[in-house]
Amino acid sequence: MTKVIFYKSGGIFYGFEEQGHTGYGEEGNDVLCAALSSMTMLLINAIEVSFACDVNYTINEKTTDIRVIARSALPSYEKDEKKQFAVSGLISAYYFQLMDLLEEYYDFLDVEAVERDPEA
């Protein structure tokens, strides 16, 4: 099972962590895992390249643990409101997409959102 925990501060999404293999299919043929990986990389590239915003991420390919923190989604960090809303919007869109996937893949995916101090 893959567990994804999204981080919010004051209701604003600014990051997430993914842990574990979904177990939906065999390694290398797991379409759910591939979907999560693709969406995660799209999100990182959109924030970093398309919006030219800071995003810190780590990817451990052995354990499949991924951590993405985009402080540019927070008003206390990003002074450009358009970028702030765009980055937070992308992360929240990923959250809602995963919530939709939960309807069909609840045995392989766990998603939650928590309030967390971005400095923690």
C-alpha positions as YAML, in Angstrom:
chain: A
units: angstrom
residues:
- id: 1
  name: MET
  ca: [0.00, 0.00, 0.00]
- id: 2
  name: THR
  ca: [1.13, 3.53, -0.75]
- id: 3
  name: LYS
  ca: [0.42, 6.12, 1.91]
- id: 4
  name: VAL
  ca: [0.35, 9.77, 0.88]
- id: 5
  name: ILE
  ca: [0.24, 12.49, 3.52]
- id: 6
  name: PHE
  ca: [-0.39, 16.02, 2.29]
- id: 7
  name: TYR
  ca: [0.78, 19.00, 4.33]
- id: 8
  name: LYS
  ca: [-1.22, 22.18, 4.77]
- id: 9
  name: SER
  ca: [-0.56, 25.38, 6.69]
- id: 10
  name: GLY
  ca: [-3.56, 27.58, 7.37]
- id: 11
  name: GLY
  ca: [-5.51, 25.41, 4.92]
- id: 12
  name: ILE
  ca: [-2.96, 25.96, 2.12]
- id: 13
  name: PHE
  ca: [-1.40, 22.84, 0.59]
- id: 14
  name: TYR
  ca: [2.40, 23.11, 0.41]
- id: 15
  name: GLY
  ca: [3.79, 19.56, 0.27]
- id: 16
  name: PHE
  ca: [3.37, 15.83, 0.69]
- id: 17
  name: GLU
  ca: [5.11, 12.54, 1.39]
- id: 18
  name: GLU
  ca: [4.54, 9.22, -0.36]
- id: 19
  name: GLN
  ca: [5.64, 5.95, 1.19]
- id: 20
  name: GLY
  ca: [5.52, 2.36, 0.04]
- id: 21
  name: HIS
  ca: [4.60, 0.31, -3.01]
- id: 22
  name: THR
  ca: [0.94, 0.15, -3.97]
- id: 23
  name: GLY
  ca: [1.05, -3.62, -4.50]
- id: 24
  name: TYR
  ca: [-1.60, -3.32, -7.22]
- id: 25
  name: GLY
  ca: [0.58, -5.15, -9.74]
- id: 26
  name: GLU
  ca: [3.99, -6.73, -10.08]
- id: 27
  name: GLU
  ca: [6.97, -4.40, -9.86]
- id: 28
  name: GLY
  ca: [7.51, -2.85, -13.28]
- id: 29
  name: ASN
  ca: [3.88, -3.52, -14.28]
- id: 30
  name: ASP
  ca: [2.00, -1.71, -11.53]
- id: 31
  name: VAL
  ca: [-0.21, 0.84, -13.31]
- id: 32
  name: LEU
  ca: [-1.28, 2.52, -10.08]
- id: 33
  name: CYS
  ca: [2.34, 3.01, -9.02]
- id: 34
  name: ALA
  ca: [3.17, 4.33, -12.49]
- id: 35
  name: ALA
  ca: [0.27, 6.79, -12.31]
- id: 36
  name: LEU
  ca: [1.42, 8.10, -8.91]
- id: 37
  name: SER
  ca: [5.00, 8.44, -10.13]
- id: 38
  name: SER
  ca: [3.94, 10.29, -13.27]
- id: 39
  name: MET
  ca: [1.68, 12.68, -11.40]
- id: 40
  name: THR
  ca: [4.36, 13.36, -8.80]
- id: 41
  name: MET
  ca: [7.03, 14.14, -11.39]
- id: 42
  name: LEU
  ca: [4.60, 16.31, -13.36]
- id: 43
  name: LEU
  ca: [3.91, 18.29, -10.20]
- id: 44
  name: ILE
  ca: [7.61, 18.72, -9.35]
- id: 45
  name: ASN
  ca: [8.50, 19.78, -12.89]
- id: 46
  name: ALA
  ca: [5.57, 22.18, -13.14]
- id: 47
  name: ILE
  ca: [6.54, 23.92, -9.90]
- id: 48
  name: GLU
  ca: [10.27, 23.97, -10.53]
- id: 49
  name: VAL
  ca: [10.44, 24.58, -14.27]
- id: 50
  name: SER
  ca: [7.14, 26.01, -15.48]
- id: 51
  name: PHE
  ca: [6.53, 28.31, -12.49]
- id: 52
  name: ALA
  ca: [10.24, 28.82, -11.64]
- id: 53
  name: CYS
  ca: [9.52, 28.30, -7.95]
- id: 54
  name: ASP
  ca: [11.53, 26.63, -5.22]
- id: 55
  name: VAL
  ca: [10.58, 23.04, -4.50]
- id: 56
  name: ASN
  ca: [12.60, 20.72, -2.31]
- id: 57
  name: TYR
  ca: [12.17, 17.04, -2.98]
- id: 58
  name: THR
  ca: [13.84, 13.75, -2.20]
- id: 59
  name: ILE
  ca: [13.19, 10.47, -3.94]
- id: 60
  name: ASN
  ca: [14.48, 7.20, -2.48]
- id: 61
  name: GLU
  ca: [14.19, 4.70, -5.31]
- id: 62
  name: LYS
  ca: [14.92, 1.71, -3.05]
- id: 63
  name: THR
  ca: [12.09, 2.38, -0.63]
- id: 64
  name: THR
  ca: [9.97, 4.45, -3.04]
- id: 65
  name: ASP
  ca: [9.70, 7.17, -0.39]
- id: 66
  name: ILE
  ca: [9.16, 10.63, -1.84]
- id: 67
  name: ARG
  ca: [9.02, 13.96, -0.01]
- id: 68
  name: VAL
  ca: [8.02, 17.19, -1.75]
- id: 69
  name: ILE
  ca: [7.98, 20.57, 0.01]
- id: 70
  name: ALA
  ca: [7.07, 23.72, -1.95]
- id: 71
  name: ARG
  ca: [7.26, 26.62, 0.46]
- id: 72
  name: SER
  ca: [6.49, 28.87, -2.51]
- id: 73
  name: ALA
  ca: [2.84, 27.84, -1.99]
- id: 74
  name: LEU
  ca: [2.85, 29.79, 1.28]
- id: 75
  name: PRO
  ca: [2.13, 33.53, 1.51]
- id: 76
  name: SER
  ca: [4.90, 33.92, 4.10]
- id: 77
  name: TYR
  ca: [7.45, 32.66, 1.55]
- id: 78
  name: GLU
  ca: [6.27, 33.62, -1.94]
- id: 79
  name: LYS
  ca: [5.57, 37.31, -2.57]
- id: 80
  name: ASP
  ca: [4.08, 36.68, -6.02]
- id: 81
  name: GLU
  ca: [0.45, 35.75, -5.29]
- id: 82
  name: LYS
  ca: [-0.06, 34.24, -8.75]
- id: 83
  name: LYS
  ca: [2.80, 31.81, -8.22]
- id: 84
  name: GLN
  ca: [1.66, 31.06, -4.68]
- id: 85
  name: PHE
  ca: [-1.86, 30.19, -5.83]
- id: 86
  name: ALA
  ca: [-0.59, 28.20, -8.81]
- id: 87
  name: VAL
  ca: [1.75, 26.05, -6.69]
- id: 88
  name: SER
  ca: [-0.80, 25.47, -3.93]
- id: 89
  name: GLY
  ca: [-3.43, 24.77, -6.59]
- id: 90
  name: LEU
  ca: [-1.29, 22.09, -8.22]
- id: 91
  name: ILE
  ca: [-0.68, 20.34, -4.92]
- id: 92
  name: SER
  ca: [-4.34, 20.49, -3.92]
- id: 93
  name: ALA
  ca: [-5.32, 19.19, -7.38]
- id: 94
  name: TYR
  ca: [-3.04, 16.19, -6.80]
- id: 95
  name: TYR
  ca: [-4.72, 15.62, -3.42]
- id: 96
  name: PHE
  ca: [-8.20, 15.66, -4.98]
- id: 97
  name: GLN
  ca: [-7.08, 13.38, -7.83]
- id: 98
  name: LEU
  ca: [-5.82, 10.85, -5.30]
- id: 99
  name: MET
  ca: [-9.05, 11.13, -3.33]
- id: 100
  name: ASP
  ca: [-10.88, 10.17, -6.54]
- id: 101
  name: LEU
  ca: [-8.52, 7.21, -7.04]
- id: 102
  name: LEU
  ca: [-9.32, 6.04, -3.50]
- id: 103
  name: GLU
  ca: [-12.82, 5.12, -4.62]
- id: 104
  name: GLU
  ca: [-11.44, 2.30, -6.77]
- id: 105
  name: TYR
  ca: [-8.04, 1.57, -5.23]
- id: 106
  name: TYR
  ca: [-8.76, 1.81, -1.49]
- id: 107
  name: ASP
  ca: [-6.93, -1.47, -0.82]
- id: 108
  name: PHE
  ca: [-3.73, -0.08, -2.36]
- id: 109
  name: LEU
  ca: [-3.77, 3.61, -1.50]
- id: 110
  name: ASP
  ca: [-4.19, 5.68, 1.67]
- id: 111
  name: VAL
  ca: [-4.44, 9.48, 1.47]
- id: 112
  name: GLU
  ca: [-4.76, 12.09, 4.18]
- id: 113
  name: ALA
  ca: [-4.18, 15.80, 4.68]
- id: 114
  name: VAL
  ca: [-2.79, 17.25, 7.90]
- id: 115
  name: GLU
  ca: [-2.09, 20.73, 9.20]
- id: 116
  name: ARG
  ca: [1.67, 20.97, 9.75]
- id: 117
  name: ASP
  ca: [4.04, 23.81, 10.48]
- id: 118
  name: PRO
  ca: [6.18, 24.26, 7.32]
- id: 119
  name: GLU
  ca: [9.24, 24.75, 9.51]
- id: 120
  name: ALA
  ca: [8.83, 21.31, 11.12]
...
